[in-house]
Amino acid sequence: MSYLVLSIIGILVALLLLTVEIFLPTAGTVGIVALLVAVAAVVAAFLHGIMYGAIFLLLIVVAIPFLFAAAVKIWPHTPLGRMILIGDLKKENVMLKDSHYAQVKNQIGKIGIAKTKMYPSGIVQFDDQKFDALTTGFPIESGEAVKVVSVKGNRLHVQKYEGDSRTPFNKGDDELSQTMEDLGIDDFDLGD
């Protein structure tokens, strides 16, 4: 058998091994064997002739990036790729916006009391409901007033509230509909 036939068989075996590497979880072992077989095929081509060796070497050097790009495109669609990678989001895989989510979302802007020390997480209470929350700034001591500034995921983010914690925000009213007295703001002295 001539070296040229051995090099052609070596290239075909290397391609077959690379295909196996794409579809089976071998942690790169089969890929390394494929690379060694490809190197042996190039050496065999050089033993047949310098021109054949150069052609096979050029073929391998040009083919590797294209094979890698094809593997990246094909692999996510293989059974193994679908098991490992997250596919299309399905309704049953997504967290539903249930009543707890709506209840947490409705707390934005409300004023409550920290029931535990918040370094940075703790329990806060609004009206007669308790929630787990995170501070967005400095630690908050137990008993201090807090205001909900945002909701991320399923958790409240609060900050220390410097105003009067007895303001009617806890009734669910909008801040813009409150009077200045309700909000604890003194009248302005315009100094005629």
N, C-alpha and C positions, 0 to 999 in steps of 0.2 A: 504494500500500500504506500502510495507516495505521500510526501509531506503536505502537498496541496490538498489532497483528499482528507488527511487528518485535520488540517486547519479548518476546512469547511465543516467537517463533522464537529469539531470543537466549538466553532461559532454557533452552530445550531443547538448543541447541548447547552451552551452558555445562555442562549435565548430561552430555552426550555426551563432551565433552572431559575432564571429571572422571573419567568411567568409563575413558576411554583412559589417563589418568594412573595409575589404579590398576593396570592390567594391563601397561603398558609402562614400561620404565626410561627416563624422559625427564628425570630430575633436576629435576623441578618445572617445566620449561618449559611443558608443556601445561597444567599447573595454573594457571600465571600467565596464560596466554592465556584459560583458562576464566574466571578472575576478571575479566579485562578485558572479556570478552564479557558477563558478568553485570552489570558496572557499566554498560556501554553499554545493556543491556536495561532497567535501572532508569531511566537517563536518558531512553530512548525512552518509557517508561511515564509519566514526569513530563511529557514534552512532550505526551502525549495528554491528561493531566489530573492534577491534584495528588492526587486520591484514588487513581487507578491507580498512580501513582508510589509513594505511601506503602504501598499493598498489596504491590507488587512488592519494595520495599525491605524491608518486614517479612518477606516470604516468604524472601528471600535471607538475612537476618540469622538467622531461625529455622532455616532449612534447613542452613546451613553446619555447625553443631555435629553435627547428626544425620548429615549426609553424611560428616563426618570420622570419627565413631564407626563408621559402617557400613564405611568404608574400612579402618579398623583391624581390624574383625572379619573382613572378606572377604579382605584382602590376603594374610595368611599361607596361605590356601588356594588362591591362584593359582599357576600354574606358576613364575612369577618369585619369589613369596614362598616357595615350597617350596625353590627353589634357594638362596636367600639365608639363610633361617632354618633352624635345626636342627630337623628334624622329630622324630618319635618315635624313641627310641633302639632300634636293632636289635642283635641279638646280634653281628653282624659288625662293628658300629661301636664296641663297647665293648671295652676292654682285658680280655682274659681273665686270670683268676687262674692263671697258669701256674706251673711249678715254681720259676722265679726269684722270683716274688711270694711263694710259700709259703716259700722259703728265706730271703728277706729278713724276712718276718713272724716267722719262728722265732728271729730274732736279738734280739728284745726282751728286755731284762734281762741280756744277756750282757756280759761284760767282755772288752775287746780292747786292742790297741795301735794308736796312730796311726802310720801309716807315713810320712806327709807332714805338713807344717805345715798346720793347718786354719784358714784365714782367710776365710770360715767353712767352706769345703768342703775335702775331702781324702780320702785313702784310709786305711781302717782295716782291721785284720786280726783275725779271730777264728779260733782254731785255725790252720788252714792256708788259709783262704779270705779273699780281699780284697774289700772293698766300698767303693763311693763313699758318702760320708756328709757330713752338715752338722752343725755344732755348734749347740747350743741356747743357748749362753752365750758365755763368753769364748773367745778363740782358744786352740787347743791346739797344743803343740809336738810335733814328731816324736819318737816313743819314749814318750810319756806314755800312761798307761792311760785308756781311755774306756769308758763304759757306754752301751748303746743304751737310750734312753728312749721312743722312738716310731718308727713308720714312717708316712710320709706319701707317698702315691703309690707310687713304687717306690724311695724313698730312705730310708736310715737317718738318724735324728736322734740325735746322741750328745752327751754332756756329759763333762767331765773327771771321772775317777773318783779319789777321794782314798784309797781303801783299797788293799789289797795286790792287785796284778794277777794273782797266782798263785792266787787263790781258785778253787774248783772250779765257778764259774758256767759256765765255758767247756765243761763237759761236758754242758750242757743241763739241769742239775738245777734244781729250783725252790728259791728262796731259803728258803722256809719249811721245806723238808725238810733243810736243812743244820744241822750242829751249830754251836755258838758258836765252837769252835776252827777249824772249816772256814772260817767267815766272818771270822776274824781278830779276834774280840771277846774281850777279857779277862774273866775272872770278876769278878763284883761283890764288893766287900768291904763286907759289911753292918755291920761294926763292932759286934760283940755287946756 
